[in-house]
Amino acid sequence: MDAQTTGRLPKEETARLGREIYERDIRHQVEADHVGKIVAIDVDSGIWAIGDDLIPARENLQAKHPEAVNVLFERVGYLAVSSMGGGLPRRTD
């Protein structure tokens, strides 16, 4: 199966689109009050949801938009969603 039959985008395209949506539409709405939480973004529709961690964020997005296939996760206020061993790098901008 390819992207046309599954509706799935390549991971790189999902990441690019999701980051654009996050920076343009979401970041300014969540950074003041939700640092450390996870935002799940459906890159096809721009619909997003927030949760305390990956699973709750995904569940909240599915409740809003069950058809979401191409989803990017962002941790509010950080440059990465998770890390192995070290601390998470914080945004400085």
JONORDA-V752416 format. One record per residue. N is the residue number from 1. RES is the residue in one small letter. PHI is phi in radians with two decimals (999 if undefined). D_CENTER is the distance of its C-alpha to the mean C-alpha in whole Angstrom. Layout:
BEGIN
<<N | RES | PHI | D_CENTER> <N | RES | PHI | D_CENTER>>
END
This chain:
BEGIN
<<1 | m | 999 | 25> <2 | d | -2.01 | 23> <3 | a | -1.05 | 20> <4 | q | -1.20 | 22> <5 | t | -1.51 | 23> <6 | t | -1.70 | 20> <7 | g | 1.42 | 18> <8 | r | -1.49 | 16> <9 | l | -1.59 | 15> <10 | p | -1.03 | 15> <11 | k | -0.95 | 13> <12 | e | -1.12 | 13> <13 | e | -1.22 | 13> <14 | t | -1.05 | 10> <15 | a | -1.11 | 9> <16 | r | -1.07 | 11> <17 | l | -1.11 | 10> <18 | g | -1.09 | 6> <19 | r | -1.15 | 8> <20 | e | -1.07 | 11> <21 | i | -1.10 | 9> <22 | y | -1.04 | 7> <23 | e | -1.15 | 11> <24 | r | -1.37 | 13> <25 | d | -2.02 | 12> <26 | i | -1.98 | 10> <27 | r | -0.86 | 11> <28 | h | -1.14 | 14> <29 | q | -1.49 | 14> <30 | v | -1.99 | 12> <31 | e | -1.15 | 14> <32 | a | -1.21 | 17> <33 | d | -2.06 | 17> <34 | h | -2.27 | 14> <35 | v | -1.00 | 14> <36 | g | 1.65 | 13> <37 | k | -1.39 | 10> <38 | i | -1.88 | 7> <39 | v | -1.88 | 5> <40 | a | -1.81 | 4> <41 | i | -2.09 | 4> <42 | d | -1.44 | 8> <43 | v | -1.28 | 9> <44 | d | -1.34 | 12> <45 | s | -1.91 | 13> <46 | g | 1.47 | 10> <47 | i | -1.25 | 10> <48 | w | -2.48 | 8> <49 | a | -2.58 | 8> <50 | i | -2.13 | 9> <51 | g | -2.69 | 11> <52 | d | -1.25 | 13> <53 | d | -2.65 | 11> <54 | l | -1.03 | 9> <55 | i | -1.13 | 12> <56 | p | -1.06 | 12> <57 | a | -1.12 | 9> <58 | r | -1.11 | 9> <59 | e | -1.09 | 13> <60 | n | -1.13 | 12> <61 | l | -1.15 | 10> <62 | q | -1.09 | 13> <63 | a | -1.14 | 15> <64 | k | -1.42 | 14> <65 | h | -2.59 | 14> <66 | p | -1.04 | 15> <67 | e | -1.44 | 15> <68 | a | -1.05 | 12> <69 | v | -2.05 | 12> <70 | n | -1.69 | 10> <71 | v | -2.07 | 6> <72 | l | -1.99 | 4> <73 | f | -1.91 | 2> <74 | e | -2.26 | 4> <75 | r | -1.63 | 8> <76 | v | -1.08 | 9> <77 | g | 1.49 | 12> <78 | y | -2.21 | 12> <79 | l | -1.55 | 12> <80 | a | -2.47 | 11> <81 | v | -1.36 | 9> <82 | s | -2.63 | 12> <83 | s | -2.49 | 16> <84 | m | -1.93 | 19> <85 | g | 1.65 | 22> <86 | g | -1.53 | 21> <87 | g | -1.37 | 20> <88 | l | -1.44 | 16> <89 | p | -1.28 | 17> <90 | r | -1.44 | 16> <91 | r | -1.22 | 16> <92 | t | -2.00 | 19> <93 | d | -1.78 | 19>>
END
